[in-house]
């Protein structure tokens, strides 16, 4: 790296590429330019390192700069070319950089403030000028936030796909436990008092360990997949089948009270018992048994599951854990049973 003496007219023109300077008067821009300098970097040379203190605005005069997560994997985060600027947020923040900047080809960059000069000293000399710069910085950040919100709104399909990826369990093909918590939270946070109750059914295999220990983990995985497909087929419109933690499954049932969930368990349990896994374990006569726990926001007990009525007082995590605990209790009582408390 070497320093090139700042050229006033060219410097002012480059600095105006940054939105935080674009409404300053020429005289004010001359002041800013006076605190700036050009720096030249060879191909592959670091402009700054990850972990360094950030307090400068960079405008590329020629060449290009790659922002890289410089932690061994060499992942490129962004690329800036001639006429583009970056570091506006770092300028005022003085935070520790989380990535490195690397020159791509012979690159010349204009830095404000020039290296060796503290921004605080410049601000102290020109407080009124930098009050305007700070105002523009805030406006720029707000504009970028609005643009990001529009981007997310305009790409709703993409957002849904991302949420789908985050909330899917790869082995079973069902939703995962994070989805269960988020969705119960969303339903209970309706806040209108008009939403119906929500119930959670937890399905715990009683003898799944036998399959794993006797026939191997691959057989266990295949069995779990078959159970997952079965529960998915049993799910009614609006219901969601979920893989919960290890080998447990759950059924989220909006607009279903405890009695309705109990009736649904009367279908789920015998259907699970009837699953044929003889081709998986190469043995006949093995019956899967499951214990089921149910919790509903319609329960009148104010303890584990929540408040009475529409469930507005229910706590999502508590509702889920109550169903989970009841599935365990059903198993401890002998298994292949359903537990629910009215």
Secondary structure, 3 states (H helix, E strand, C coil): CEEECCCHHHHHHHHCCCCCCCCCCHHHHHHHHHCEEEEEECCCCEEECCCCECCCEEEEEEEEEEEEECCCCCEEEEEEECCCEECHHHHHHCCECCCEEEEEEEEEEEEECCCCCCHHHHHHHCHHHHHHHHHHHHHHHHHHHHHHHHHHHHCHHHHHHHHHHHHECCCCCCECHHHHHHHHHHHHCCCCCCCCCEEEEEEEECCHHHHHHHHCHHHHHHHHHHHHHHHHHHCCCCCEEEEECCCEEEEEEECCCHHHHHHHHHHHHHHHHCCCCHHHHCCCCCCCCEEEEEEECCCCCCCCCCCCCCCCCCCHHHHHHHHHHHHHHHHHCCCCCEECCC
